[in-house]
Amino acid sequence: MTSRFQSTVHPAAANRRPRRPGIGASTPTRSPAGFTLIELILSIGAAALILIVANQVLFTSLRLRDRVSGAVESAFPLELTLDTLRLDLQGVVTPKTNGILSGSFRAGMLQSTVDSRPISLEFNTTTGSLRETEPWGVVQRVSYSLRSPVDAGGGSLDLYRGVCRNLLSLSVAEVEDQLLLRDVARIDVEAFDGLQWLPQWDTTDPSGATTNLPVAVRIRLQRGPTWGADTGPVELLVPLGLQSRTNSTSTVGG
């Protein structure tokens, strides 16, 4: 006997598999554009290595710049001193007896004709600056001498340049002192007469043979210990193109 409540199953439903609870219809896949942890570590390490190399190059360049800048700054006063000496000597005025503007030329361990201080070089030159506010001409008297530093410390000396603009003064001439170079151990000035180098030259000495300008002037500056390891002497050679006539005369052919 067949039951009246017997259920019937559709054939398509019988072949359908039961769906598992909690599982979706599709499974998400991994994106191929991502980075792995190893790749990130390698990238960070390479970036850190590049930064270290760049840091070393940068600081090496800064230290090199500081050394070059220090060397240039320390050499600038010496170069300025040599240029000042060269310009003054190239503009030297031919000495003349009792000449006010022509003056005299004196080199060696002497005393200044202006203020009687020890000098190593003194002469008239045409390096004066013309200014509307000052009545002085281009001819001025300059002198070079070594003096004790203002902040007396150690045995070093300072090289000064004395400038006298008022050459027509009836009273004591005013000399402006200009500090050129610090820590100078010694200055030697020699004059060349055409045959030999003389340690002293004075055109104000009527009994001497040095009444004209020398052919050339050689100056040696011995630097002090604060200049470092390279403290050798610095030499400046300046030819003088001007020559005045002598007082003596000569006859040719009897």
C-alpha positions in Angstrom: 0.0 0.0 0.0 1.4 3.3 -1.0 1.4 6.3 1.4 -0.5 9.3 0.4 2.1 11.7 1.9 5.0 10.4 0.0 7.2 13.3 -1.2 8.5 13.6 -4.6 12.0 15.0 -5.4 12.7 17.0 -8.5 15.4 15.4 -10.6 17.5 18.7 -11.0 17.4 19.2 -7.3 18.6 15.7 -6.7 21.8 16.3 -8.6 22.6 19.7 -6.9 25.3 19.5 -4.2 24.5 21.0 -0.9 26.1 24.5 -0.4 28.5 24.7 2.6 27.5 27.3 5.0 29.9 30.4 5.3 31.6 29.9 1.9 30.9 32.4 -0.8 30.3 31.7 -4.4 33.8 32.8 -5.5 37.3 32.8 -3.7 39.4 36.1 -3.9 42.8 35.8 -5.6 46.1 37.6 -4.6 47.1 40.7 -6.6 50.4 40.2 -8.5 51.4 44.0 -8.1 52.3 43.8 -4.4 55.8 43.7 -2.7 57.0 40.9 -0.5 58.7 41.6 2.8 62.1 40.6 1.4 61.8 43.1 -1.4 60.9 45.9 1.0 63.9 45.1 3.2 66.3 45.1 0.2 64.9 48.4 -1.0 65.3 50.1 2.4 68.9 48.7 2.7 69.8 50.1 -0.8 68.4 53.5 0.1 70.3 53.6 3.4 73.5 52.7 1.6 73.0 55.5 -1.0 72.3 58.0 1.8 75.5 56.9 3.7 77.7 57.4 0.5 76.1 60.7 -0.2 76.7 61.9 3.4 80.4 61.0 3.2 80.8 62.8 -0.2 79.0 65.9 1.2 81.0 66.2 4.4 84.3 65.5 2.5 83.4 68.3 0.1 82.6 70.7 3.1 85.9 69.9 4.8 87.8 70.4 1.6 86.0 73.8 1.1 86.9 74.8 4.6 90.6 74.0 4.1 90.8 75.8 0.8 89.0 78.8 2.2 91.3 78.9 5.2 94.4 78.7 3.0 93.1 81.5 0.8 92.3 83.7 3.8 95.7 83.1 5.4 97.5 83.9 2.1 95.5 87.0 1.3 97.4 89.4 3.7 100.8 88.2 2.3 99.6 88.6 -1.3 98.2 92.1 -0.5 101.5 93.1 1.1 103.6 91.9 -1.9 101.2 93.7 -4.3 101.4 96.9 -2.3 105.2 96.8 -2.2 105.3 96.1 -6.0 103.0 99.0 -6.9 104.9 101.4 -4.6 108.2 100.5 -6.1 106.9 100.6 -9.7 105.7 104.2 -9.1 108.9 105.4 -7.4 109.8 109.0 -8.1 113.3 109.8 -9.4 115.2 111.3 -6.5 116.7 114.8 -6.8 118.9 116.9 -4.5 116.8 119.2 -2.4 113.7 118.0 -4.2 110.5 118.3 -2.2 108.2 116.1 -4.3 110.9 113.9 -5.7 112.3 113.2 -2.3 114.9 110.5 -1.8 115.3 106.7 -2.0 116.6 104.9 1.0 116.8 101.1 1.7 118.4 99.1 4.5 118.6 99.5 8.2 118.1 103.3 8.4 116.0 105.9 10.2 113.1 107.7 8.6 113.6 111.3 7.5 110.0 112.1 8.6 109.8 110.9 12.2 113.3 109.3 12.8 111.9 105.8 13.4 113.8 102.7 12.1 112.7 101.8 8.6 113.7 99.3 6.0 112.5 101.1 3.0 111.5 104.8 2.3 110.9 106.7 -1.0 108.4 108.9 -2.8 105.9 107.2 -5.1 103.0 108.1 -7.3 100.4 105.7 -5.8 98.5 108.4 -3.9 94.7 108.5 -4.5 93.1 111.7 -5.7 90.0 112.6 -3.8 87.7 115.7 -4.0 87.7 116.1 -0.2 91.5 116.0 0.1 94.0 118.5 -1.3 96.8 116.0 -1.8 98.3 114.9 -5.1 99.3 111.5 -6.4 102.9 111.8 -5.0 103.2 110.5 -1.5 106.0 109.3 0.8 105.9 105.7 2.0 108.0 103.8 4.4 108.1 100.1 5.5 109.2 99.1 8.9 108.9 96.3 11.5 107.3 97.1 14.9 106.3 95.3 18.0 102.7 94.2 17.9 100.1 96.2 19.9 99.1 93.0 21.8 102.7 92.2 22.7 103.1 88.5 22.8 106.1 86.4 21.8 109.0 87.7 19.7 107.1 88.3 16.4 106.9 91.7 14.7 104.3 93.3 12.5 105.1 95.0 9.1 103.7 98.5 8.9 103.4 100.9 5.9 103.7 104.6 6.8 102.1 107.0 4.4 102.8 110.8 4.4 100.5 112.7 2.0 101.3 116.3 2.9 104.8 116.7 1.5 104.7 120.5 1.7 104.0 120.7 5.4 106.1 123.3 7.2 105.7 121.5 10.6 106.2 117.9 11.5 104.6 115.8 8.7 101.7 113.6 9.7 102.3 109.9 9.0 99.4 107.4 8.7 100.5 103.9 9.8 98.9 101.0 8.0 99.2 97.4 9.3 100.1 95.1 6.4 101.3 91.8 7.8 101.4 90.2 11.2 104.1 87.8 12.6 107.1 88.8 10.4 110.4 87.6 11.9 112.6 89.7 9.6 112.7 91.8 6.5 115.8 92.2 4.3 116.0 94.8 1.5 118.8 94.9 -1.1 119.4 97.2 -4.0 121.1 96.3 -7.2 123.5 98.8 -8.8 124.0 96.9 -12.0 126.9 94.8 -10.8 126.2 93.7 -7.2 123.5 93.6 -4.5 124.0 96.2 -1.8 122.5 95.9 1.7 122.0 99.6 2.0 121.1 102.4 -0.5 120.7 106.1 0.5 120.5 108.9 -2.0 120.7 111.5 0.7 124.3 110.6 1.4 126.3 113.1 -0.7 129.6 111.2 -0.1 128.2 107.9 -1.4 127.9 106.5 -4.9 124.2 105.7 -4.5 122.8 109.0 -5.6 120.5 107.5 -8.3 117.8 104.9 -8.2 119.0 101.3 -8.1 118.4 99.1 -11.1 116.3 96.7 -9.0 115.1 96.1 -5.4 114.9 92.7 -3.8 112.9 92.1 -0.6 112.9 89.0 1.6 110.2 88.5 4.2 110.8 85.9 6.8 107.5 84.7 8.3 107.0 83.8 12.0 105.9 80.5 13.6 102.2 81.2 13.4 102.3 80.7 9.6 102.6 77.0 10.1 105.0 74.5 8.7 105.7 76.5 5.5 107.5 79.4 7.1 110.2 79.9 4.5 111.2 83.3 3.3 109.2 85.1 0.6 111.1 87.0 -2.0 110.0 89.9 -4.1 112.1 91.3 -7.0 111.0 94.6 -8.6 113.0 96.2 -11.5 113.1 100.0 -11.4 112.8 101.5 -14.9 113.7 105.1 -13.9 117.2 106.4 -13.6 118.3 110.0 -12.9 121.4 111.6 -14.3 124.6 111.8 -12.3 126.4 115.0 -11.5 129.6 113.9 -13.1 130.4 114.5 -16.8 132.6 112.6 -19.1 134.4 113.7 -22.3 134.8 111.5 -25.4 137.8 111.8 -27.7 139.9 114.0 -25.5 
